[in-house]
Amino acid sequence: MRVLIMGGDGYLGWPTAMDLADRGHDVCVIDNYLRRTIALQTRSEALMPQPDLTRRAEIFGSVFGKQVRVVIGDCASYATLQKVFEEFRPEAAVHYAEQPSAPYSMIGQDEARLTVTNNLNTTLNLAWAVMQHAPECRIIKLGTMGEYGTPNIDIEEGWIEIEHKGRKDTFLFPRQTGSLYHTTKIFDTDMLWFYVRTFGLAVTDLMQGPVYGLSTPQSDADQRLLPNFHYDDIFGTVVNRFLVQAVQGVPLTVYGKGGQVRGYLNINDTLQCIRLALENPADHGELRILNQFTETFSVTQLAERVQRVGEQMGLPVEIQRIENPRKEAEEHYYNPAHSGLLELGLEPHYLTDGVVASMLEQVLRHKDRIDEDKILPRVRWKT
Amino acid sequence: MRVLIMGGDGYLGWPTAMDLADRGHDVCVIDNYLRRTIALQTRSEALMPQPDLTRRAEIFGSVFGKQVRVVIGDCASYATLQKVFEEFRPEAAVHYAEQPSAPYSMIGQDEARLTVTNNLNTTLNLAWAVMQHAPECRIIKLGTMGEYGTPNIDIEEGWIEIEHKGRKDTFLFPRQTGSLYHTTKIFDTDMLWFYVRTFGLAVTDLMQGPVYGLSTPQSDADQRLLPNFHYDDIFGTVVNRFLVQAVQGVPLTVYGKGGQVRGYLNINDTLQCIRLALENPADHGELRILNQFTETFSVTQLAERVQRVGEQMGLPVEIQRIENPRKEAEEHYYNPAHSGLLELGLEPHYLTDGVVASMLEQVLRHKDRIDEDKILPRVRWKT
């Protein structure tokens, strides 16, 4: 199957490309290094060195004997994306090509504009490229569990039937987010849903929780193929920050009360989910929404988990509550459904002590590269 | 009160500017003639001649002795909008600065992109200009009843309490539209709601139905101050098309079954609603949503109304059903709430036979300017 990975240089884009190419798919990646550029501008570079995409493809080719096509280009340019569609004629497109940082989208007007313009245009261009050049192409779009926010009712998988004053209808589940970035992800979903119901696109929207993990079969074979590991306040996840703080011997910084619950998953489960979505495609005219996570933790639970495993490894780990730089509920109801991917066959890898230990070991090997200035919050939800 | 009208050259922008200036407010309009440019490009010019904005302000000044400040500039440029905020320091901003045509947004990729980019950036820039330069400034944003679409449940005014599996929460009313343009209006609402709840903006979102009417106290005083009257398939409303078809002696073209019900209002009621929103501002941290229409009609009912009045005036009027160029429900449930503005004091002007007759008379005076090529659908909801 010819699969186009938009945003193929990213934390998930590159591992997805390797996973699918390794399984015999014909894979093309496109990326304009937007994340690397922003990381450089905001002093938020990843912990481990990252060969550029062309070099990564060369290394992957030499180790696995499989080719990944590389296009360096901007998916927010329709001319660029059209050219790729005309030449590669993808049968499926996996859309990761977004400015992915919530804190970045909250820095200022320029960053807000970049986030809105980039994320809306990459999605709009994808819809049009499919309609004009590859009408059979299946779209797999990465959404985020953050679109739902933390409502006081159970979160369903994308859709909800509402009974109101004696009548009923089914709607997209109401969504209300905690950052402008997450708000652009709502726009993505609404825009694709418009083109799905109007022109019959076939879209799977994977509402993903925060992903952790550095180890995939491909990166285990050659460390130069490691996924990007960001631990900074802009691109880093809370899991990565805690791992680096534990290794560095500084306190794990919990934002506010630490009762923020989210659904997490292992990077290998993301790869499984993408495969399941490819192998079980949505129908034309269908927007299928799947909630993509395997277990939920509060921030405090994560901190305590990293503390316990770190101490077993001889690392002295403290936990410290700091003022929350974000505006968000620090204690809330959270009960999101996530049966769709399990029904498709997902076999979860959970966040065991062993998984935490192996991530800590990987970070320990790069301890000399940790820059403490990158860890604490530099962006606040203020004007 | 210093009031900034963004999109001050539009069908509603200019009458709003005159109405507020006439009542003693200090009014500044900004517009980059985007609608005029698109109208020229798509051969969709208005029926009556439209002096440019500077000339309109001169005419208005000479007739009413009041000044309207004019800025020719693009609200989608943050530098431009910032400069206006710094110099004029508005206490309220009325946001009409959007690409307003649903058919235009459906022409092709370029038009889709322009609609998304313009409409999202004008709204984003407004939020930021207020946050950075005029934190007390009240925002009045024109939404559209089209954001709600035609759900099978009663439409509330912006918000709905959902009870689900024994728990409750309040959300923005679910919205699902019939065009990309309308979808960008959903984005506007979601984006402003994000900045309202995160940074305390004070926003009134007026979900307006199609507006009709050419007569306001200011345009009655001098015909050069008439609102723009578009009767084409791109910018024209169904009411305007029917009026022109009746005058021209060609059949009124009903799209499909004609059972599409919408909420309509007179342009003088739009002016009242803007005043009511200005005089009764939303609180900081509040997104107040008001459904802005006074009565509902199906397309067939409108056609029959124009036919009846036209025949009373000696115009032979036929009604003809044609293939619907849009994808939309042609028969549907429709019961939208609209009590909020009535409670604030709105005194509706209804679409009486007299009002229809006076609009027909105004169009008759310009019959020689009608271009029949502009009336029938040129844009179809197809790729």
Interface residues (C-beta under 8 A of the other chain):
Chain A: Y78 Q109 A112 R113 V116 T117 L120 N121 L124 N125 W128 M131 Q132 P151 N152 I153 D154 I160 I162 E163 H164 K165 R167 K168 D169 F171 L172 P174 Q176 T177 L180 T183 I186 F187 D190 M191 W193 F194 R197 T198 F199 K327 Y333 W381 K382 T383
Chain B: Y78 Q109 A112 R113 V116 T117 L120 N121 L124 N125 W128 M131 Q132 P151 N152 I153 D154 I160 I162 E163 H164 K165 R167 K168 D169 F171 L172 P174 Q176 T177 L180 T183 I186 F187 D190 M191 W193 F194 R197 T198 F199 K327 Y333 W381 K382 T383
